[in-house]
């Protein structure tokens, strides 16, 4: 997978990087309204060409035709409701999308879209003059950021839904600005829930691990990052963050995209708006600063080395010290920092974790660590 954020740079698409196993798919999106409301299935009903059927076709619609028409109307209403709240974000490094969060001009997006940006401008889905914006704050571990638009009080805020109520198979729409094509809409379903998606460093963005990502078949392309994943009742239930391709096949893994759930957005964004930082991350932490250890002979990642230990943390209380190697957590190997982050992303502050460590003398032991909270930005 690859981060699907900066849609354009120096006049052409620019791609970032996610986990090494997969890369970003630059599959064609098809533009606004693609695959939406085709109603093709309804045309098969009443086929045969007899005059009696033709005479009554206008007076009596078949159930299938009515159903297709209702679904199309739902799609159109959802687009009309949410798309005006999805904006295009342009920085000195590239482009992405954002969702208007409130009536004060605050816009939520992905942290990787605006990380390191010196200039940020926001353009509404309806076009018009770009408005200057400034960064409010970001929380890289969840890939969430907020920018404030100068004079953005006229922007229409979106309505965020409850992502915990999503169902596999539920129809959704992805709205954003893929490859600079503003106001584009694609459709799909919720393919799976609680996917673990890890990203690695890209420029000023340090990478992230999302332990409860929404997997969707709705097309997500570079520039969609920070946009909206929307239910048919017009609620934003996720922020599109990444899409995938299969490097072995040399092309896009069609229909595999990931979004940060709205529950995470609603937990993190208000803190950034209020304080400019996150004071309650809700994410577990051992209380250590680590680095990945690479075996000099095999050049393979083997463990994470403890650089420092936070005073008073669960790690310190369990006897972990600088120089220790963390080999596994709860039985799962931790050969790299992303592996450790992925395991911790599934846990909560206050949970107890079995941590296998190797001491400087080569001895190994397993200690129990009461997890603390990951510090905010």
N, C-alpha and C positions, 0 to 999 in steps of 0.2 A: 504494500500500500504506500501511497505517497500523500503527503499533505496536499490538500486540494484548494489552497488558498489563493496565492497570488496569481491571478488569472493572466495578467499581461505585464510585460516588462520590456521597456525599450521597443515598444511597438509589436511585440509578439508574445505568445503564451510563455509563461515562466513556471516551471514546476519546482516544488519543494520536495522534501524527502520524508517518508515515514519508515516503518520497520523494514528491515532488509529483506524480508521474505517476499514482499510484493511491492509493486510500483504503481503510480497513479495512471489510471486509464484516461486517455484523451479522446474518449468516444464522442461522436457527434451527439449533441443534445436534441437538435431538431427545432429549437426555438419555442416561443411562447405558445401554449395550447397544444403542443404536439401530443398525440395520442389521447387527447381529452375530448370526451363527448362525441366520439365518432358515430355511435348509434348503429354501426354496420349490421349487428346481429338482428336488429328489428326488421330489416328489409327482406329477410328470408321468409317472414310470415306472410301468408296469403299468396305465395308465389304459384303460378300455374296459368295465369292469363285468362281465366274465364270471366265473362262479362258480369255475372252475378257478384263475384268476389270484388271486381273492380267497382261495381256500383255501390257496394256497402263499405268499401275500405275507408272512405272519408267519414262515414257516420259512426262506425264502430272500430275503435283501435284495439288491436290484440293486446293481451296482457304483457307479452314480451316487449312490444313497442312502447307501451305505457311505462314499463319498468326502465327501459333504456332512456326514455325522455326524462323521467324523474331523476335518474342518476346524472344525466347531463346537466340538469338544472342544479343539482347539488354541487357539481364541479364548478359551474359558472358562479354560483353564489359564493363559494369558498374563495375563489380567485378574486372576485369583486370585493370581498370583505378584507382579505389579508394583503393582497399585492400592493395596495397603496402604502402599506406600512413597511415594505421591504425596500431598502435603499441600496444604492451602489456606493461603495467606499473606494476612493482612489487615494493612494499614498505615493510618496516619491519612490517607492520600491515596487508597486504593482497595484492590483485591484482585487476587490472581494465584495462581499455583501454584508448587510447588517439589518437588524430588525428594530424598529422604533419601540422603545420600552415604556416610555411614559410621556406625559404632556410637557415635560421640561426640556425636551430635546435630547434626552439620553438614548443612545443607540447601542444595543448589545451586538457583539460580533465575536469571531474567534481571535484569540490572542495572536496566533501566527499571522493574521491578516495585517495587524498594525504594529507588530513588534519592531522596534528600532526605527519607526517612521518619524521623520522630522516635519512632514507636512501631510495633513489629512483633510480630504474634502468629501462631502456627502451629497449625492444627487438623488432626489426622490424618484420613485418608479415612473412618475408622470413626466419626468424630464425637468427642464428649467435650469436656472443658474445653480452651479455647484456652490454649496455652503461650506465655509471653513468649519473645522471641528478640532477639538483638542482631546488628548487622552485623559480619561478620568482615572483609570486603573486597570490592571489585568492580573489574572491568576493563571499562570502558565500550566500548573499541574492539571487543571480542568480545561485548558485552552479556551478561556473565557476572558473577554475584555469589554470595556465600556468606553465609548467616546461621547462627548457632548457637542452638539451642533450649535454654533452661534446663531441665534435667531431661529432656533429649531422648534419653538413653541407651537408652530402651525402644523408640524408633522403629526400624522395620526398614529397613535400607539396601537400595537397589536394586542390581541387577547391571548394569554398563555394558558394552556390547558394542563391537565394532570397526566404526566407521562407514565405514572404507575398504573394507570387504567388502560394503557394500550394493550391490544390483542394482536397476536400473530395472525397475519392475513388481513388486517384492517387496511382499508384504502387510505393512501396519503398522497399529498402533492409536495413537490420540492420547488421552492420559489427563490430566485436569485438572479445573478448576473454572470452566467458562465461565459468565459472567454470574451467578456465585455458586452455580451448581448443582454442589455438591460431588460428587466421585467420578464424573464423567461420562466415558464412553468412546465414541469414534467410530472408524470404520475406513476404510481407503483403501489406496493403494499409494504406493510411491516413484515420483513422476512424473519427476523429473530430479535430477541431482547437480551439485554445484559451481556453484550459482546465485549470482549476485552481488546481494546485498540491502543497500541503504543506507538508514539511518534518519537523521532530523534531530532537532534538539534538541526535548526535551519536558520543561519544568520543569527539574529538577535533572539530568536525563539529557542529556548532550551530543550524543547520536546515535552511530551505529556503522555500520561497513561490514563485512559478513560475506561473504567472497569464496568460500566453499565451502559455502553453505547447502544443505540438503536440501529439495527441493520435494516436497510431498505432497498427495494429494487428500483425506486425512482432514480432516474439518471442524475448523477452529481458529477460536475466537471469543475476544472479550475476556474475560480471566480464565484462558485456557489458557496464557498466557505463563508460562514457567518450569516447565511440567509435563513430561510424558514422551512421546516418540515411541518406540514399542516394537515389536520384531519378535515374530513368533509363538512364538519360543523363549524369550520372557520377558526379553529384554535391552533396556535403554534405549540407543538409538542416536542420539538427538537431543533437544534441548530446544525445543519449539514457541515461536516468537518472534514471527511476524507472519503476517497473512492479508491478502488483497487483494480489492479490488472495482474495478469499472470506472466511473470518474466520468462518462464519456460516456453510459453506459447507465443511470446513476443507481441502480445496485444492486450486489449482491454478484457477484463473479467466483467462482462456486461451484467448490469443489475446488481452490483455489490457496492453499496455505499454505506456510510456510517454517520450518525448524527449524535451530538451531545444532547441528552434528554433535558426537557424543559424543567424538570425538578432540580437539576444542577444549576441551570440558569437562574431560576427563581431563588435559589439559596445564595448564589455568589453575587449576582448583579446588584441587589440592594446594598450589600456591604461595600462594594466598590463605589457605588453612587454616594453613599453616606460618608464613608471614611477614606475613600481612595485606595483601600487595601482590604484584605480579607482577614478578619479576626476569628472567624469560626468556619474553618475549612470543611469540617465533617469528615476529613480523611485521616487514616491511621498513619502513624510514624513510629519508628523504632527510637528515634532520638540520636541518630548518628549521621555524620557526613562520610560518604563512601566514594570510592573510585573502583573502576573495573580493573581486575588483575589479568594480565595476558601472559601465558606461559612462553618464555623466550625460545623454547625449542620447537613446540608445535604451533606457536603463534595463535593459539586458541584461547578464548576467554574461559577462565577457570573459576573465578570467585570474585566477590567484591571485598576490597580492603577497607577497613575502618580508618579514616583519616583523623576524625575527632568524635568525641561523645558529648552530647548536651548534658550539662550539669542538672542533676535531678530527674533525668529521663528514665524511662523503663529500662533502656539498654544499660545505663550506668548502674542502676539498682540490681540488674541481673549479672553484673560483673564483666560486661563487655568493655574493652579498653582499646585505645588507638593501637593499631598494629595487628589486631585480630583480623582473621578472614571469616566472612560470613559465607558458609557453604550451602545452606538450605534454610527455608522457613516452612514450618509445618510439613516437612517431608518433600517439599518441592525445591529442586536445585536452583541456586541463584548465581549463575556464571557471569552475570553482568548487571549493571545498574538498572536497565529496563526490566530485566527479569524480576529483580527485587521489587521495583515499583509496581509491576503488574500484580504480584502477590499481595502487596499491601493495599492495592486499590480495591481488593475484594473484602478487606477487613475494615473494622470500625474502631475508633478510639475506645479504649477500655477493654477490647478483646485481649485474650492471652494467646501468645504465639510461641511455638517451640522453635528456637533458633539454634542451628548447629554451627558452631564456630571452631576455628582452628587457631590455637595460640601460637605465640612466637616460637615456642620450643617444639612445635609440630604436633603436640597433643590436641585431641579433638574432644569436645564436650557439647552437650545440648542443654541450653538454659531456657527458662520460661521468662518471657518479656511481656509485661503489661503495656500495651501500645498506648502511646500518647496521641496528640493531634498534630498533624502536619502544620507547621507555621504558615501564616498567610504571607501575601506579597508585600 
